[in-house]
Amino acid sequence: MTNAAHHLPEESAADEFIPADLADPDDPIDDLSPDDPENFDGDQLDLAERNSLRRVAGLSTELADVTEVEYRQLRLERVVLVSVWTTGSQVDADNAMAELKLLAETAGSQVLEGVVQRRGKPDPATYIGRGKVAELREIVVATGADTVVCDGELAPAQLRNLEDRVKVKVIDRTMLILDIFAQHAKSVEGKTQVELAQLNYLKQRLRGWGGNLSRQVGGRASGGAGMGGRGPGETKLETDRRRINHRIAQLRVKLRELDVTRQTKRANRERNKVPSVAIVGYTNAGKSSLLNRLTGAGVLVEDALFATLDPTTRRSEAQDGREFTLTDTVGFVRHLPHDLVEAFASTLEESATADLLLHVVDGSDPDPAGQISAVRGVLAEIGAGRLPELLVINKTDRADEATLTALRTAHPDAVFVSARTGAGIAELRERVWAGLPRPEAEVAALVPYERGDLINKIHQHGELIDAEHTPDGTRVRARVYPELAAELEPYRSVDA
């Protein structure tokens, strides 16, 4: 086996926040103003609030005490990244490390170094081999790092052993993603889902020793329990696990209650035959920007991973007058933690019950094919793998022409757009309208003028083919759903 270390440079000054008055006037992002509604992303008050709190570099993370890491607040500051390269090419390993770097920076940390080890499978004791652990300890001491982030889900034993040897806090990819979710969750449902995922993760990683494990009932000298009361009591570990299980049960009940509102809205849309379109894709692929471009929703847009956690649904209208909904969903990522999929089941149902999926791909990403594969894997896991899908390659203004050419060859039916510049949006709208489910019943009727409500329903939920105003009413020919066809039955006209 060979070991290889890849070092990531420190953040440059160019990556720092630039005040608004110093921004480049030629930067296209400055043109997103209320005076240009086509390019306006909304007031973005949520983004201003999110940016108002920044982590302060140089604070301690309790380096001397790593015995009860699960009870400490996760405060990433100066981190070293660790990855095990088991399969794929060197490019795949570099892309995985780059994504881990983006995740760590999104969580608010400063990445100092990156270490990659090539081996057949992760070491069962420490995730990386013994020699690499010693090298990692030297890097931590030399850089002054206080956290090590591993690109994988560590077993409890691996986590404990690695912390004991490296002497700083160690977290894995799952905990890192959970921390980002905890920062970005705003709604009651989102916070509840994140807490449920965190508790499911921590339940298997509780630890403690010494006096904390000796809460036992004694004799008279220890409280007067007397005969029959002696013996091992409930240890602190057991108490914590019992409390976590109780809290998990409470959160699941709360989520079921919150899901009632979502189910009611969904049932109302289904009853009114309103088609639904779900925008899915890899995290930071531009899904929220696309929703803003298509509907003017004004939802939060940020160039960061997992900026959107709470789904947003907006109504839109096709060219023929039919109404449909567009839903912005949480982004996916490679190796999405199972606890997150389970906790966000009700939110992900929006994708599983959609009539059409807009699969958004970041065309400027180094590995767009990997993004497509990862998203389709998650869609299959939640039962949405067989739904109609329209592939949308976004960020064409940033992508190089060679990548776009390869994507056009591999996916000839895809739509190539730029949510920022508006390129390809008109074609996308037409493809979405064409992909909406068509009503199955064709009717011809002479609708009296006093039943204008039926004409309105045809416009909203059906497909109007022809209309003619006569002295007796409106003669229409349309495609409608069976429920509306039954309402039009008294006015059917054989010669319409």
N, C-alpha and C positions, 0 to 999 in steps of 0.2 A: 504494500500500500504506500502511496505517496502522499505527502502532506504539502499543501500549498496555502500561502497566506496572501490575501489581497487587502491592501490598505486603502481606506477611503479618506480623501482629503477633508480637512476641516471646512466648516461653512465659510464661504467667502463673504466679504462685505457687500457684494452685489446682491446677496440673498436677503439682506436685512430689509425691514419695513421702510418704505419711502413715503414721507408725508405727501398729502394730496397736492400741496402747492409746489412740490418739487417734481411731480410726475411729468413724464414726457408728454407734451401736448399731441404728439403724433401717434401715441399708443392707442390702438383701436379700442382698448377697454375703456378709455376716457370718453368715448363717443356714446356710451350706453347711458343716455340721459333722458329725462322725461320729454324733451323736445323731439326725440326720435323714437316714437312708440314701437316701431318695428324692432329696434335693437335694445329696448329698455328692459332690464331684468327686474324692475321693481325697486323700491327704496332700500331693500336689503338691510333692514333694521336688525334682523337676527344676526347677520354677518358682522355688523358694527358691534353688537353686544358680545359676540364670540371673540372678536379681536381685541376687546377692551381688557381682557384678562390674559396676561402672558406669564409664563413661568420665569422665575428669576434664577439666573445661573449662579452656581457657587454655593447653594444651600446644601447642608448635610443631609445624607440619607441614612444616617445611623449605621455607618460602616462597621462599627465594633459589635453590633448586635444584629445577627441575622437568624436568630433562633426561632422567632415566631413571625415569619414574613407575611403570613396570611392575615395578620391583624394590623399590619401597617398600611397606611395610605400609599398607593402607588404613585411615586413622584420621580418620574424619569428626568434625568438631567444630562449627565455625561456618560455615554454608553459605548460599549464595544459589542459588535454584532458577531454572531457565531453561526455558521451554517455547515451542514454535512452534505457533500455532493455524492449522491449514490447512483443516480441515473442521468442520462441526457448528456448533452455536449457542454463545452466550456461556456458557450453563449447562454445556455439555459441556466447554468450556475450563476453567471453574472447577472442575468435578469432577476433571478430569485433574490440575490443579495441586494440589488437596486430597489426591489419592491419592499424588502424588509427595512431598508434605510428610509424609504418614504413613510412607511408605517410608524417607525420610531420618531421621525420628525413631526408627523401629524400628531403624535401623542405629546409633543412638546419637548423633546430631548435634543441634545447635540451629539451627533454621531462622531466618534473619534477614530475608531479603527474597525476593520472588518476582517474576520478570519474564516477561511473556508478549508475544510478537510475533505479529501477524497478517500472514501472507504466504501466497502460493499454495503454496509448497513450501520446505523448508529450504534455506538457502544451501549450495551444494556445497563452499565453502571453509571457512566458519566456523560453519555451522549457523544462525546468525542474521546479519543484515546488518551491514555495516561500522559504521553509525551506532549500532546496538544494542550492538555490541561495545564501542565507546567508552563508552556509557552504563553497560554492565555493569562495565567497569573502574572507573568512578567510584563505583559502588555498592560494589564490593569494597573500595576504599580507604576509603570513608566508614564502612563497617560493621566493617572489620577482619576480614572473612571470609577463610578460608584454603582454601575448596573451593567449586567451582561444580558443580552437578549439573544435567545436561541431561535433559529428558524425551524420550528417544529414543536409538536406538543410533547412536553417532557413528562415521563412517569414520575410519580412522587419520589421514588428512590433516586432517580437521576437528578431531580431538582435538589434534593437534600445533599447528595454526594457532591454535586458540582459547587454548591454554596460552601460546603465545608472546606473544599480545596481552594477555591478562588477567593474566599473571604469577603465577597461582596454579594449584594442581592442579585439573584438570577431569576429571570422570568422567561416564559416561552412565548411563541407566536400567538397562542390562544389568549393568554392573559393580556398581551399587548393590544389585540383587537378589542377585547372586552373593555380595556381602559379607554380606548378611543370612543367606543359606543357610549360609555358612561359619561364622557365629556360632552358628547353631541346630542344625547337624548334630551328632548324638551317636553314632550307630551307625557301625560300620566301613563298612557299605555306603553310608550317607548321606554320610560324609566322602569316600569314594572317588568318589561321583557328583559331589559339589561340586567336588572337585579336577579331575576330568576336564572339567567345564564351564568352569572357570576357565582351564585350559590351552588348551582349544580357542579361547577368547575372546582370550587374550593372544598366542597364536601369530601372529595376523595384525597385532598391534600392537607388535611388538618394534621398538626403535629404538636408535640409537647412532651416534656419529660420532667424528671425530678419531682419536687413537691407538688407540682400541678397534677400529677397522676395519682395522688395518694389521698383523695378525699374519701376516707373510710370511716364507718361508724365504729366507735370503740365502746368500752364499758362505762362504769360510773365516772371514772376520772375524765372521760372524754365526752361527757354530756348526759350520762345517766340513762343510756338506752337499756342497760341490763341484759339479762339472759335472752337469747333469741335475737338480739339486736347487733351482735358482733358479726363482723365479716366485711368483705369488700363492698364499699359503696359505689356510687356512680362517679367514675373518674371525670376529670375536667374535659377530656377528649370526648367521652360519651355524652356529657352534658352539651357540649358545643354541637356535636353531630345531631342530637335530638332537637335542639333549638333550630338548627338549620333546616332539618326536615319539616319541622312545624312551620317555619317561615315559607318554605317552598310550597307547602300545601296551601297556605294563605294566598300566596301570589298566584297560584294556578286558579283558585276560586275567583280572585279579583280579575284575572285576565278573561275568564269565562263571562263574567259580568260585563266587562268592557266590550267583549266581542258581540254582545247582543245588539248594541247600536250599529256596529259594522254590518252584522247580518241583516238588520232591519233595512238599512240603506240599500244593501245589495239586493234584497228581496224586492224592494220597491222598483229598482232599476230593471230587474228581471220581469216583474209583473208588467211594467210599461214597455218591455221589449226594447230597452235602451242598450245598444251594443257597447261593449267595454273594450278599450285598448290599453294594455299595460306596457309601460316603458321599462324594460329590463336591460341588464348589462353589467359589465365589470364596474367596479367602483372607480369614480373619477373619469368615466367615459363621456360625460357631458349630458346625462339624462335630464337633469334639472334645467339646464340651459335649453335643451330641446323642447321641454314642456313650456318654458317661458316663451320660446320663439313661436310655438304652435298656438298657444292659448293666451299669452300675456298674463300668466298666473302670478308672476312676481315672487316665486319661491326662492329660497336661499340658494345662491350659487357661490361656490368656493373651490379654488384649485387645491383640493385636499382629498385624501381618501376618507370615505364614509362621511362626507359632509351631510348627506341626507339619510335620516333614519326613519322619520315619520312620513308615511305615504301621503301624497297630496293628489286629490281627484278633482278634475275640472271638466265641465261640459264644453263640448265643441259642436260644430255644425258642419255637415258635409255640404258639397256644392248643390246637391238636390234638396237640401233642407232637412235631411235626416239628422237627428241628434245622436251623439255618442259621447262617452266619457273617456278621458285620458288620465291615467294614473301613474304618477312617478313613484317608483318603489326603491327600496334599499338596494345598494349595489352588492354584487357578489365579489368573491376573491378566491384565489386558489386555496385549496385546503380550508374551506370555510368551516369553522368549528361546529361540530354536531350540536353542541349545547345551544348555539345561536340559532341554528335551523329549527330546533325544537321550540325555543322560546319565542321566536318570531313566526311561528306557524300561522297564526291568525293574519298577520300582515302579509305573509307570502301567499296566502290564499287569494289575494287580489290578482296575483299573476296566474295561479292555477285555474281560476274561473273566468279568465278573460277570453274574449272572442278572437283577439288578435294580439300577438306579442311584437312590439317594436324592440328588436334586439340591437342595442346601441354598442358599437365597438369603437375604441379609440384608435383611429388610423395612424396617429403619431407614436403609438406605443412600440417599443422594440419588438414585441412578440404579440401582434394582434391575433394570430392563429391560436396561441395559447389562451388568450382571453376568451375567444369563441368556445373553445373546448371546455374551459372551466365553467363558463356560464351554462352551457348546455348540460353539463354534468349536474349542476345544482337544480336546474329546471326539471331534469329527469327525477331527481331525488324528491321533489315536492309534487310530482304528478303533473307537470306542465310540459313534459317533453314532446308530446304529440300535438300540441296546439299549433294553429297556423302561425308562422313566424315570418316577419319581414326584417331582413338584416339591414342595418343602417350603419354605414361607416362614417363616423363623425371626425371632426377636427382635420378635414382635408387641407385647410389652410396651413397647418403645421407639418403635415406628413410629407415625406419625400416621394417623388414621382415613382421611383422603383417599387416602393412598398405598395403604393396605390395600384400600380400595374399588376403586381402579383395578386392583390386582393380582387381586382376585377376579373382576372383569369380564373381564380379559385371560386369566386362567388359572382357569377354573371348577373344574377337577379338582385343583387344588393343595390341600395341607393346610397350615393356618396354625397354627403352634405357637410356644411360647416355651420354649427349653431351660432357661432360668433358673427360671421360675415353674412349669413343668410343664403349662401350658395347651396343650390339643390333643394331648398325647402319647398318650393312650389311643386317639384316632382314628388317629393315625399308626401305632401298633402294628397296629391292625386292617387298615389299608391295606397295610402291609408284608406281613402274613400272607396277605392276599388276592392280593398281587402275586407271591408265590413260585410257581415252576413246579410244576404239578400232575403227579403220576405218571400215565402214560398207560394202564396196564393195570389193569382191574378184575378182581379174583379173588374167588372164594368157596371157602373151604377149612375142613376140620375138622382143626385142628392138635392133635396129642397134647400132653398136659401136659408130657411130657419134652422137648418142643421149644419151651420157653418163649423160647429165643433168637430164634426166628422172630417171635413176637409182639412182642418188644422191637424187632426191626428194623422191623416195620411201624409201631410208634409213632415211631421215630426218623426213618425215611427214607420212610415212606409216609403215607397218609391213611386212617385207620380210619373206616369208615362205620358198621359195626354189629358187636357182639360178644355172644356168648351162651355161657355155661359149661354144658356137658353132661357126662354121666358118661364119655363117650369122649374128651373134649377140649374145646377152645375153638373154637366155630363163628364164623368171622369173615367179614366182607365188607369189602374194602378196595381202595384204589387204590395200586398199587405200581409200581416201575420193573421193566423186563424181567428184570434179574438176580435180583431177589427173587421175581418171579413164577415163574422157573424153579426156585428152591428150594422154593416152595410147591406145585409141580406134583404131587408124589406124594400130597399131602393134599387135592387139589381135591375139591369136593363139588358135585354137580349140583343137589342139593336144598337147598343152604345158603341 
